[in-house]
Amino acid sequence: MSEPFRHVALIGLGLIGGSIARSLRAMRGTEIRITAWTPDGVDPRSALFAGVLDDAAASPADAVAGADLVVLAAPVGACIELLPHVVEGLRADACVTDVAGIKRSICRAATDVGLGSRFVGAHPLCGSERSGWAAARDDLFQGAPLFIVACGSDTNTARVEAWWADLGAVTRRVDAAAHDTEMAWVSHMPQVLASALGATLADAGLLRNRLGPGGRDMTRLSASSPDLWTDLLLRNGDVLLPALTALRERLARAAAAIERGDAGVIDDLLQSARTWTESDPA
Amino acid sequence: MSEPFRHVALIGLGLIGGSIARSLRAMRGTEIRITAWTPDGVDPRSALFAGVLDDAAASPADAVAGADLVVLAAPVGACIELLPHVVEGLRADACVTDVAGIKRSICRAATDVGLGSRFVGAHPLCGSERSGWAAARDDLFQGAPLFIVACGSDTNTARVEAWWADLGAVTRRVDAAAHDTEMAWVSHMPQVLASALGATLADAGLLRNRLGPGGRDMTRLSASSPDLWTDLLLRNGDVLLPALTALRERLARAAAAIERGDAGVIDDLLQSARTWTESDPA
């Protein structure tokens, strides 16, 4: 049984960082020390965070001083830039984890600053189109699937994985490249589609309140944060492009079939999609 | 104040027809007579429908005999084929309405069989990926937007519109061509996209349970009935194709921008989509 972390430092207090802070406080009360720094100019000393944070910091190095676990909960680009400053103030035995939607670049950056096996990447599948502290909840991780990307030592990996599981996440270990490829298909491609659909309807002058329930589902992700997603999509471009190509070929075949009135091709498309949903136990 | 209909005949007892039957029975009790015939081989005399239907019929003509309102609640192709048989048994003063997701072809068919202004087209926006009697509910139309397509007489239109409003629908009048064009963009294009996404993920061997909440929203419509949708998409192809072309151009531009690492174009895409969702009061 590994020792629980006693002082958690958060870099970022948005939907994910804020939910970690709220969950830890709700679960561990005064047993846990929580410090934070945010890269977006929000002052963690403000009344907004009263009762949740123990202390706020003027810099990333200050925030992590004394912490035995640091959670990078800012957009992945900011995390990569901040890593050298985080390492500056870090205890020699502290672990670092993160929540980024892609894992190859952050793992490389962690290796580059010498974190080695003390960095244990994580990606909880509970992001949404909502963002910021206001959207944070103390039960966000309950039952949420969470990828763990180990960079070395089993001891550190097990300790960080157990910490995420304590927050309610259902963990699964995966390597960084396999993670990024899977995300390209199941998360990044759907995001591009939702935004493309929203932008296309906007161009056509059709407001969202004209959509039925199905169209609303299809455009919910349109509200996602461009700040977060532009960088994510570009960084994962090498594995995202083959996914987009496969989808665009499907759409091209569908459009050609509609143009020539080919019911067989359209029926096959709808049937394959339906059969696929039927394989889902949920 | 127009006279309420006293005997409603349903052609089809799926999600929509079944929900009409359940709603009428719940609201009007024994004051209303409900008869039905289904084109899919389900016997309306079976125990399944006990307590909801007054009588079942061996043919469409039998079902509509004596009815003052007939609701065509089968797939649009079946409705068009059935119309001559429906007219056969129809009272001279009866009105006919329908629920098809496209309106030009059914209005043309109604004119062709001589229904004239006695046909008042309708399209409730409350279909879903679920289908069949098992999915029917007595509150399906509560608050549901519903298009009314008038073919002539204001008296018949007002009477049928009031009947739909009684079921809880929020009606809006529109002409058939405008309706079909709008549906191509806000309903049929999203359906094609959801099915293309589901089929693409199926081809890649990724099960639906690997998706996060956003990906699940994006593929919920994948479960839609091919029987219903293939015909609908092909019949509305002339106005659906320009919508699909606009979407495919958006996707092509996004893929090209990702390939060359152009953050500006991706940020614009995500931003336009987000701004569009913010215009939605819901």
Interface residues (C-beta under 8 A of the other chain):
Chain A: L125 C126 G127 S128 E129 P145 E182 W185 V186 S187 M189 P190 Q191 V192 L193 A194 S195 A196 L197 G198 A199 T200 L201 A202 D203 A204 L206 L207 R208 N209 R210 L211 G212 P213 G214 G215 R216 D217 M218 T219 R220 L221 S222 A223 S224 S225 P226 W229 T230 D231 L233 L234 G237 L240 L241 A243 L244 T245 A246 L247 R248 R250 L251 A252 A254 A255 I258 E259 G261 A263 I266 D267 L269 L270 Q271 S272 A273 R274 T275 W276 T277 E278 S279 D280 P281 A282
Chain B: L125 C126 G127 S128 E129 P145 E182 W185 V186 S187 M189 P190 Q191 V192 L193 A194 S195 A196 L197 G198 A199 T200 L201 A202 D203 A204 L206 L207 R208 N209 R210 L211 G212 P213 G214 G215 R216 D217 M218 T219 R220 L221 S222 A223 S224 S225 P226 W229 T230 D231 L233 L234 G237 L240 L241 A243 L244 T245 A246 L247 R248 R250 L251 A252 A254 A255 I258 E259 G261 A263 I266 D267 L269 L270 Q271 S272 A273 R274 T275 W276 T277 E278 S279 D280 P281 A282
